Amino acid sequence: MGIFARVRVELPLRFGLGAMFLYSGYDLVMHPTGWYWAVRPLPQAVQAFINANIGLDRYLMLQGAGELVLAFLLIAWFLPRWTLVLASFLTVLEMAVILFFVGVSLDTFRDIGLLGGALSLWLISLKHN
């Protein structure tokens, strides 16, 4: 039990969520066309706004850049505690928006788990802030 007693409880959540955002953020920036499937379930008004004002590729690349920032904030344990509170809250928000707008699909189980992990991390970060 020695090593587990010294590991801060939020570290596995931070690194797990950070690694997920590192992977998806990098792939969104480098291969936005491979993520068109993720935008198709969005409401027509949202898709029309994206297409008219930003463009689908640019939107996905911006989404990827945002996810890379979240990955850094989650993985960088040396940053001030408020950055963890912010990053975990934004992760909760992103997962909730995905579940709300995309709805139920074959990937819903994954998004529910990610939302639960992010919510846990946010609550832990608030408690120890």
C-alpha contacts under 8 A as a table, 3 or more apart, distances in Angstrom:
res1	aa1	res2	aa2	distance
1	M	4	F	5.39
1	M	5	A	6.13
2	G	5	A	5.40
2	G	6	R	6.91
3	I	6	R	5.38
3	I	7	V	6.56
4	F	7	V	5.26
5	A	8	R	7.95
7	V	11	L	7.31
8	R	11	L	5.76
9	V	12	P	7.01
9	V	13	L	7.95
10	E	13	L	5.30
10	E	14	R	6.02
10	E	121	L	6.23
10	E	124	I	7.01
10	E	125	S	7.86
11	L	14	R	4.98
11	L	15	F	6.05
12	P	15	F	5.29
12	P	16	G	5.85
13	L	16	G	5.14
13	L	17	L	5.98
13	L	117	G	6.66
13	L	118	A	7.62
13	L	121	L	6.46
14	R	17	L	5.47
14	R	18	G	5.78
14	R	74	L	5.17
14	R	75	I	5.98
14	R	121	L	7.36
15	F	18	G	4.88
15	F	19	A	5.84
15	F	74	L	6.75
15	F	75	I	5.49
16	G	19	A	5.23
16	G	20	M	6.31
17	L	20	M	5.06
17	L	21	F	6.29
17	L	71	A	7.30
17	L	74	L	7.24
17	L	114	L	7.76
17	L	118	A	7.54
18	G	21	F	5.18
18	G	22	L	6.03
18	G	70	L	6.98
18	G	71	A	4.13
18	G	72	F	6.89
18	G	73	L	7.85
18	G	74	L	5.21
18	G	75	I	5.50
19	A	22	L	4.91
19	A	23	Y	6.18
19	A	71	A	6.60
19	A	75	I	7.88
20	M	23	Y	5.27
20	M	24	S	6.20
20	M	71	A	7.66
21	F	24	S	5.14
21	F	25	G	5.43
21	F	67	E	5.24
21	F	68	L	6.10
21	F	70	L	6.78
21	F	71	A	5.10
22	L	25	G	5.26
22	L	26	Y	5.97
22	L	67	E	6.91
22	L	68	L	5.48
22	L	71	A	5.32
22	L	72	F	7.90
23	Y	26	Y	5.44
23	Y	27	D	6.24
24	S	27	D	5.12
24	S	28	L	5.95
24	S	64	G	6.82
24	S	67	E	7.27
25	G	28	L	5.12
25	G	29	V	6.27
25	G	63	Q	7.23
25	G	64	G	3.83
25	G	65	A	6.05
25	G	66	G	7.30
25	G	67	E	4.83
25	G	68	L	5.03
26	Y	29	V	5.28
26	Y	30	M	6.11
26	Y	64	G	6.28
26	Y	65	A	7.70
26	Y	68	L	6.85
27	D	30	M	5.09
27	D	31	H	5.45
27	D	32	P	7.17
27	D	64	G	7.28
28	L	31	H	5.40
28	L	32	P	4.81
28	L	34	G	7.78
28	L	35	W	6.82
28	L	60	L	5.95
28	L	61	M	5.55
28	L	63	Q	7.18
28	L	64	G	4.71
28	L	65	A	7.97
29	V	32	P	6.00
29	V	60	L	7.05
29	V	61	M	4.40
29	V	62	L	7.42
29	V	63	Q	7.99
29	V	64	G	5.16
29	V	65	A	6.63
30	M	61	M	7.68
31	H	34	G	5.62
31	H	35	W	7.47
32	P	35	W	5.45
32	P	36	Y	7.13
32	P	57	D	5.56
32	P	60	L	5.64
32	P	61	M	6.19
33	T	36	Y	5.51
33	T	57	D	6.71
34	G	37	W	7.43
35	W	38	A	5.50
35	W	39	V	7.32
35	W	60	L	7.46
36	Y	39	V	5.43
36	Y	40	R	6.58
36	Y	56	L	7.90
37	W	40	R	5.38
37	W	41	P	7.71
38	A	41	P	6.78
39	V	42	L	5.55
39	V	47	Q	7.36
40	R	47	Q	7.79
41	P	101	F	7.36
41	P	102	V	5.19
41	P	103	G	7.81
42	L	46	V	6.41
42	L	47	Q	6.38
42	L	101	F	5.73
42	L	102	V	5.73
43	P	46	V	5.44
43	P	47	Q	6.41
43	P	101	F	7.06
44	Q	47	Q	5.04
44	Q	48	A	5.98
45	A	48	A	5.09
45	A	49	F	6.17
46	V	49	F	5.12
46	V	50	I	6.23
47	Q	50	I	5.13
47	Q	51	N	6.11
48	A	51	N	5.14
48	A	52	A	5.95
49	F	52	A	5.24
49	F	53	N	5.87
49	F	54	I	7.74
50	I	53	N	5.50
50	I	54	I	5.26
50	I	55	G	5.68
50	I	56	L	6.23
50	I	59	Y	6.87
51	N	54	I	5.92
51	N	55	G	4.43
51	N	56	L	5.69
52	A	55	G	6.44
54	I	58	R	6.16
54	I	59	Y	5.99
55	G	58	R	5.46
55	G	59	Y	6.06
56	L	59	Y	5.08
56	L	60	L	6.19
57	D	60	L	5.24
57	D	61	M	6.13
58	R	61	M	5.00
58	R	62	L	6.05
59	Y	62	L	5.13
59	Y	63	Q	6.12
60	L	63	Q	4.88
60	L	64	G	6.11
61	M	64	G	4.90
61	M	65	A	6.17
62	L	65	A	4.97
62	L	66	G	6.17
63	Q	66	G	5.12
63	Q	67	E	6.23
64	G	67	E	4.99
64	G	68	L	6.19
65	A	68	L	5.05
65	A	69	V	6.36
66	G	69	V	5.11
66	G	70	L	6.30
67	E	70	L	4.92
67	E	71	A	6.07
68	L	71	A	4.91
68	L	72	F	6.28
69	V	72	F	5.16
69	V	73	L	6.24
70	L	73	L	5.07
70	L	74	L	6.06
70	L	87	A	5.78
70	L	91	T	7.73
71	A	74	L	5.20
71	A	75	I	6.04
72	F	75	I	5.23
72	F	76	A	5.74
73	L	76	A	5.43
73	L	77	W	7.92
73	L	79	L	7.59
73	L	83	T	6.29
73	L	84	L	6.50
73	L	87	A	6.14
74	L	77	W	7.15
74	L	84	L	6.16
74	L	87	A	6.37
74	L	88	S	7.50
76	A	79	L	5.93
79	L	83	T	6.68
80	P	83	T	5.83
80	P	84	L	7.54
81	R	84	L	5.37
81	R	85	V	6.64
81	R	125	S	7.50
81	R	129	N	6.46
82	W	85	V	4.94
82	W	86	L	6.15
82	W	129	N	7.38
83	T	86	L	5.04
83	T	87	A	5.96
84	L	87	A	5.07
84	L	88	S	5.87
84	L	122	W	7.75
84	L	125	S	6.59
85	V	88	S	5.41
85	V	89	F	6.07
85	V	122	W	5.88
85	V	125	S	5.51
85	V	126	L	6.43
86	L	89	F	5.16
86	L	90	L	6.12
87	A	90	L	5.13
87	A	91	T	6.12
88	S	91	T	4.96
88	S	92	V	6.24
88	S	118	A	5.76
88	S	119	L	7.24
88	S	121	L	6.15
88	S	122	W	4.92
89	F	92	V	5.06
89	F	93	L	6.18
89	F	118	A	7.47
89	F	119	L	7.48
89	F	122	W	5.79
90	L	93	L	4.91
90	L	94	E	6.03
91	T	94	E	5.07
91	T	95	M	6.14
91	T	115	L	7.64
91	T	118	A	6.00
92	V	95	M	5.32
92	V	96	A	6.06
92	V	115	L	5.68
92	V	118	A	5.34
92	V	119	L	5.75
92	V	122	W	7.80
93	L	96	A	5.15
93	L	97	V	6.08
94	E	97	V	5.15
94	E	98	I	6.15
95	M	98	I	5.07
95	M	99	L	6.20
95	M	111	D	6.39
95	M	112	I	7.81
95	M	114	L	6.95
95	M	115	L	5.39
96	A	99	L	5.13
96	A	100	F	6.03
96	A	115	L	6.71
97	V	100	F	4.99
97	V	101	F	5.90
98	I	101	F	5.38
98	I	102	V	5.49
98	I	103	G	7.47
98	I	111	D	7.80
99	L	102	V	5.53
99	L	103	G	5.25
99	L	104	V	7.32
99	L	108	T	7.17
99	L	111	D	6.88
99	L	112	I	7.67
100	F	103	G	5.57
102	V	105	S	7.81
103	G	108	T	7.51
104	V	107	D	7.67
104	V	108	T	5.54
105	S	108	T	5.32
106	L	109	F	7.35
107	D	110	R	5.51
107	D	111	D	6.64
108	T	111	D	5.11
108	T	112	I	6.16
109	F	112	I	5.23
109	F	113	G	6.38
110	R	113	G	5.19
110	R	114	L	6.24
111	D	114	L	4.98
111	D	115	L	6.02
112	I	115	L	5.06
112	I	116	G	6.19
113	G	116	G	5.04
113	G	117	G	6.18
114	L	117	G	5.08
114	L	118	A	6.01
115	L	118	A	5.12
115	L	119	L	5.97
116	G	119	L	5.09
116	G	120	S	6.11
117	G	120	S	5.09
117	G	121	L	6.19
118	A	121	L	5.05
118	A	122	W	6.10
119	L	122	W	5.05
119	L	123	L	6.18
120	S	123	L	5.20
120	S	124	I	6.10
121	L	124	I	5.06
121	L	125	S	6.02
122	W	125	S	5.09
122	W	126	L	6.20
123	L	126	L	5.14
123	L	127	K	6.14
124	I	127	K	5.09
124	I	128	H	6.27
125	S	128	H	5.34
125	S	129	N	5.86
126	L	129	N	5.12
